[in-house]
Amino acid sequence: MTQLSIPTTELYRLLVESVKDYAIFALDPNGYVVSWNPGAQRFKGYTAPEIIGKHFSVFYPPEDLAVNKPQIELEIAAEVGRLEDEGWRVRKDGTQFWANVIITALRGADGELVGFAKVTRDLTQRRAAELQAVEDARRIAAEEALRRAAEMRSTELADLLDRTQRQAEEIERRRNEADVANRTKTEFLAAMSHELRTPLNAIAGYVQLLLLGVRGPLTDEQSGDLTRIQRSQQHLLSLINDILNFSRLEAGAVTYNLGPVPLGTVLDAAAGMLGPQATAKRITFALEPCPPTVRALADASKFEQILLNLVSNAVKFTQPGGHVSIRCVVADHHVLTCVQDNGPGIPADRLADIFEPFVQLDRTLGNPREGVGLGLAISRDLARGMQGDLTVESTLGKGSTFTVSLKRVTAATDAESQAPSDGR
Ligand code: ADP
């Protein structure tokens, strides 16, 4: 057995006083400090003379003091022999450190309580490392959650894309179906109009023969009836022509013979045809002369068709005593033909509708209208087919102005179109 060269009590004193990594000190049974080692001085900042005789509660932060923690810890240590705790402790300079504390009750030979041994370790760094580890784990978890959310989002997006693609395919399929249905309708309209025109022409021919007396003399009554048949036949024919025209336009079967057209000539022709109709209805009709030099890029017969439709509408919708006029306006690159009336006008919210096929404002069963509501749809299609447009401005109760705009042809544009191509 090894022999010690110093007494045991001296050995213990040396042991306690040499330890610098632990604060080791003793308290009396009431908690007053009775011994102090260099480790205690290192952690807590007090020298032995400063702290010996003070109550150990000075090492506790205010929140622990508020719940009487120092006293409770002593009582538990006295009761069960030992108490271990981790928590904040206060240094002499008021700063705090994270401590592991073991309080052990010291009992004499008779078992009476003689004091407490208190061993404290500074775990501030370990706690910081633990907190850092917790923080790192939290950050990693948050990053992982973000990554999962991004993954989920991308799956959702892929799903959405897939669904959108399927919807687009469905829309495309329905559009094709609608196109087919529309083509079938157009072909049906074209065929039907064509078939109807043949017997109508026959009716016109035979009425003409009868009116000419080829089949024998007619009474006045018979002539009157035949004239009414003739008017109805003409009306029906014009409706059917409208439908046929429209179906051909829709089918893209209309060809345009575009070239420079002197505007005045077409305006004169339209005025010549419809002026008498206006006069018969007691509507004053004015054609402002358009200089012969004003030319537009147009198909003359289609431009005339548009103009006839606009003027006949103006005459049709304007009350006797009203006024209808045609004039041309020359702009830099366009020429405008304006057909103006002081008829009933069109409500602002219906201005777009009237260009839709089969739209007639205030048409009711009790108020059947002449026409089928195709004139403006056809006219606008024709104007656009000639790289122009048809627009309207109107004030309810005051009248309307329909404007056909066409590309202007000048000597310069003529020369341009005739210039030899450089192959570009
Ligand atoms: P339709 O003349 O066969 O009715 P349109 O397409 O030419 O067909 O005209 C469509 C509708 O636009 C007409 O029914 C009418 O309600 C309105 N409209 C056209 N021109 C005029 C006008 N000058 N004044 C008032 N309303 C008009």
Residues whose N, C-alpha, C, O or C-beta is under 5 A from the ligand:
A	BS01	ADP	N313 A314 F317 G343 G345 I346 I354 V359 Q360 L361 E370 G371 V372 G373 L374 G375 L376 A377 S400
